[in-house]
Amino acid sequence: MLNARLFALVIAICCWAVTQAAGQTPAPKVTAKASAGTASRLPDGRPDLQGYWTNNTSAPLQRPNGAAEFFTDDELKARAAGRGGPAPQNRNNPFPALFGIPMEGRFLSRRTSIITDPPDGKFPPLTPEAQKKFAADQEHHKLHPHDGPEDLSTIERCITWITSGPPMLPTFYNNNYQIIQTKDHVMIMTEMVHDVRIIPVDGRPHSDIRQWMGDSRGRYEGDTLVVETINFNGKRGWFGTPATEGGGERRPDQQMKVIERFTRIAPEVLRYQFTVDDPGTYTKPWSGEIDMQTLKSPMVEYACLEGDQGMELILKGARADEKAAAEAAKKK
């Protein structure tokens, strides 16, 4: 049976080859001392957030045990040289040479974790109900890992990806986005699984339609775009945990809301901040921050769709394993 992680790695290598063939231009060199200066603005006076961006980073999502909030100069130098420093628990970019992201860019904010709150840089505890749901999901997956398409994750089925958000978090490759602004909308296209978020910024209320990435509404506060997202469809787990449906007629303790803030703090740096408030899953909200960097060239198409050969082969492999086990049992 084709291992799902091995399959993902094969796809990653294939996408790397396509990207290299396309001649993607390296990102410009940026430093942590970039000054905000005068924010670039659109003709209507709103902050200009448009362009191609990457949230590629070597900072782990959660802070390693024993690490301080920020890397010291010596720790950064050691990590840049591939030695020393606190080792991340989960590395978002195991292919550091891809896309030409410079080492100092991948440590742009000097943070030792993407999570900024709780102060320890780790997820808050799950609620008792969420812990039970998570344990039940794990047991089901252990006993029935590949009974049908629904037993595969939405990532394996090419429906959603972590980068799509919200919150938009980096994974191990293709952490790239395109932002386009109009008078009434902001569009964010994600390279991975090619999701597109179309966010109204004209003051209209949220719709009642539950969606994979929720229902987003934006507003400008000075130089910052603030996006509020509710009405998630509840069919998508987050980081190995169950998700709750947000908004609508559900009880307040089962509502998920994500607040995102986009601020261009330098010509080549877009600061992305977010807060996840999901009382149905976590005991308290949690927040994070990533400094995104500009990309010089357009994104490469990522062709992934539900029902592709990967999922078909995974299920065929499971049926083959079951057949082999049944035949072996008969011989005993």
ChimeraX attribute file (.defattr): number of C-alpha atoms within 10 A of each C-alpha:
attribute: neighborCount
match mode: 1-to-1
recipient: residues
	/A:1	12
	/A:2	14
	/A:3	11
	/A:4	14
	/A:5	10
	/A:6	10
	/A:7	14
	/A:8	14
	/A:9	13
	/A:10	12
	/A:11	14
	/A:12	16
	/A:13	13
	/A:14	11
	/A:15	18
	/A:16	18
	/A:17	12
	/A:18	15
	/A:19	18
	/A:20	13
	/A:21	9
	/A:22	13
	/A:23	10
	/A:24	18
	/A:25	15
	/A:26	16
	/A:27	19
	/A:28	14
	/A:29	14
	/A:30	20
	/A:31	16
	/A:32	13
	/A:33	9
	/A:34	13
	/A:35	11
	/A:36	13
	/A:37	9
	/A:38	10
	/A:39	16
	/A:40	16
	/A:41	12
	/A:42	14
	/A:43	8
	/A:44	9
	/A:45	10
	/A:46	18
	/A:47	21
	/A:48	21
	/A:49	25
	/A:50	18
	/A:51	17
	/A:52	20
	/A:53	26
	/A:54	24
	/A:55	25
	/A:56	27
	/A:57	31
	/A:58	26
	/A:59	27
	/A:60	21
	/A:61	25
	/A:62	20
	/A:63	27
	/A:64	20
	/A:65	13
	/A:66	8
	/A:67	16
	/A:68	15
	/A:69	17
	/A:70	15
	/A:71	19
	/A:72	14
	/A:73	9
	/A:74	11
	/A:75	16
	/A:76	19
	/A:77	16
	/A:78	14
	/A:79	17
	/A:80	16
	/A:81	10
	/A:82	9
	/A:83	12
	/A:84	13
	/A:85	16
	/A:86	17
	/A:87	16
	/A:88	18
	/A:89	14
	/A:90	16
	/A:91	17
	/A:92	21
	/A:93	20
	/A:94	13
	/A:95	14
	/A:96	17
	/A:97	11
	/A:98	18
	/A:99	22
	/A:100	15
	/A:101	22
	/A:102	19
	/A:103	20
	/A:104	17
	/A:105	24
	/A:106	23
	/A:107	23
	/A:108	22
	/A:109	22
	/A:110	19
	/A:111	21
	/A:112	25
	/A:113	28
	/A:114	24
	/A:115	26
	/A:116	24
	/A:117	16
	/A:118	14
	/A:119	12
	/A:120	18
	/A:121	25
	/A:122	19
	/A:123	20
	/A:124	15
	/A:125	12
	/A:126	19
	/A:127	15
	/A:128	13
	/A:129	12
	/A:130	20
	/A:131	16
	/A:132	13
	/A:133	16
	/A:134	19
	/A:135	13
	/A:136	12
	/A:137	15
	/A:138	15
	/A:139	12
	/A:140	12
	/A:141	14
	/A:142	10
	/A:143	9
	/A:144	12
	/A:145	16
	/A:146	18
	/A:147	13
	/A:148	13
	/A:149	17
	/A:150	10
	/A:151	16
	/A:152	17
	/A:153	16
	/A:154	18
	/A:155	16
	/A:156	23
	/A:157	20
	/A:158	19
	/A:159	17
	/A:160	21
	/A:161	25
	/A:162	19
	/A:163	24
	/A:164	25
	/A:165	18
	/A:166	24
	/A:167	21
	/A:168	19
	/A:169	21
	/A:170	27
	/A:171	20
	/A:172	18
	/A:173	22
	/A:174	25
	/A:175	25
	/A:176	25
	/A:177	27
	/A:178	20
	/A:179	17
	/A:180	15
	/A:181	19
	/A:182	12
	/A:183	12
	/A:184	13
	/A:185	17
	/A:186	22
	/A:187	17
	/A:188	20
	/A:189	20
	/A:190	25
	/A:191	24
	/A:192	24
	/A:193	21
	/A:194	21
	/A:195	18
	/A:196	16
	/A:197	20
	/A:198	17
	/A:199	20
	/A:200	21
	/A:201	21
	/A:202	13
	/A:203	10
	/A:204	10
	/A:205	10
	/A:206	15
	/A:207	13
	/A:208	12
	/A:209	13
	/A:210	17
	/A:211	16
	/A:212	17
	/A:213	22
	/A:214	25
	/A:215	24
	/A:216	25
	/A:217	23
	/A:218	23
	/A:219	19
	/A:220	15
	/A:221	12
	/A:222	11
	/A:223	19
	/A:224	20
	/A:225	21
	/A:226	19
	/A:227	21
	/A:228	20
	/A:229	23
	/A:230	26
	/A:231	24
	/A:232	25
	/A:233	18
	/A:234	17
	/A:235	14
	/A:236	22
	/A:237	15
	/A:238	14
	/A:239	8
	/A:240	11
	/A:241	18
	/A:242	21
	/A:243	24
	/A:244	25
	/A:245	24
	/A:246	28
	/A:247	23
	/A:248	15
	/A:249	10
	/A:250	11
	/A:251	11
	/A:252	13
	/A:253	12
	/A:254	16
	/A:255	22
	/A:256	25
	/A:257	23
	/A:258	22
	/A:259	20
	/A:260	23
	/A:261	20
	/A:262	20
	/A:263	22
	/A:264	23
	/A:265	19
	/A:266	18
	/A:267	18
	/A:268	19
	/A:269	25
	/A:270	22
	/A:271	18
	/A:272	21
	/A:273	21
	/A:274	23
	/A:275	21
	/A:276	19
	/A:277	19
	/A:278	23
	/A:279	20
	/A:280	23
	/A:281	27
	/A:282	22
	/A:283	16
	/A:284	16
	/A:285	18
	/A:286	21
	/A:287	22
	/A:288	21
	/A:289	21
	/A:290	28
	/A:291	27
	/A:292	26
	/A:293	28
	/A:294	24
	/A:295	23
	/A:296	14
	/A:297	15
	/A:298	16
	/A:299	21
	/A:300	18
	/A:301	13
	/A:302	14
	/A:303	12
	/A:304	17
	/A:305	16
	/A:306	16
	/A:307	13
	/A:308	13
	/A:309	10
	/A:310	21
	/A:311	22
	/A:312	14
	/A:313	14
	/A:314	21
	/A:315	21
	/A:316	15
	/A:317	16
	/A:318	18
	/A:319	15
	/A:320	13
	/A:321	13
	/A:322	12
	/A:323	12
	/A:324	11
	/A:325	11
	/A:326	11
	/A:327	11
	/A:328	10
	/A:329	9
	/A:330	7
	/A:331	6
	/A:332	5
